[in-house]
Amino acid sequence: HTNLNPLHRMLLMLEEAHLLWDSAEEQRAISLSIKLVKNLRTASPQEFKGVDPRDVLQYQVDLHCLLGDWLAETLSEGADVISKVLESAKDSVMLPDHHAGK
């Protein structure tokens, strides 16, 4: 994992979350997804230098939508929390230059 750019590492971790979900380990999948959201929020733009900003944006939207779906499906959070997660996905689209790496 050390030779991969931050986006590729996050994509691998998201794939791991999918595998956990498919293995009926929903809470672990949700926990990993929440960790990914936090990592993305705290990442500096320099971490994504050389990464196409559209790829980062797509990852961000996919991650938030997936997490929102999982939270809704498991009913592990209330509607207000799920709504905030999905709002974050919408906000990501509204702010495409947030993590511009170039």
N, C-alpha and C positions, 0 to 999 in steps of 0.2 A: 504493500500500500504506500510505501514511502516515496516512490517515484511518480505517483499519480498526482495530478493537480487536485486542489480541494473539491472541485465539482465532481470529479470522477470518484473520489473517496466517498462523497456524500451520496452519489448514485449507487455505489456498492452497498452502503449502509441502508439505503432505501430498499434495495433489492432484498437485503437481509430481513428487513421489516416485512416485506411481502411474503417471504418464506415462512416467517414466524406466524403470520396471519393464516397462511394456507395450512399450517401445522396445528391450527386451533389454539395458538398461543396469542390470543387477541391482545391481552393486556401488555405482554412484552412487546408486541408489534407497535402498539400505541405509545408505550414508553419510549421506544427507540425513535419513533416519528417525532415525538415532542422534543427529544434531545436534538434531533436534526433541525427542527424549527429554531430552537435556542441557538444552536451552532451557527445557523445561517444569519440570525439576527445580530449576533455578536462578531461575525466575521468582518474584517476590514476590507475595503475595496482592493487593497494591495494583494490580498490573498487570491483574488481572482484575476490578477494581471495576466494578460494573454489568453483569457477565456472569453469566448464570445458572450457578450452581455445577454443576448437573446436566449442562450442556453441556460444561463443562470436564472433568468426570468421564468423560463419554461419549467425548470426544476422547482422553483419557488412556488409557482402556481400549482403544479402537480402535487407537491408535498402537502400544501395546505388543503387542497380539495380532498386528497386521499385521507388525511387525518380527520377532516370534517366528516367524511363518509363513515370512517371507522367508529368515530365517537357516536355518531347517530345510530349506526347499526347495533352497537353494543349497549346503547343507552347509558354509557359510563359517565356522561356529563350532561348537564342540563342544556336546554335549548339556547340559553344566553351564551354559554361557552362555545358551543358549536357555531353559533352565529358569528362570534368574534373570530374564530378560526377561519371561517369562510370569508369574512370581511377582509382578513389579512391577505387572502388570495387575491381578492378584488383590488386591494390597495397596491399589491405587487404589480399588477398590470397598469395601474395608474401612475406608478413611479418607475418606469423602465430603466432609468439611469442610476438607480440606487447603488448597484454594484458593478457599474461599468468598469471593465477590467482593462480597457485600452487607453 
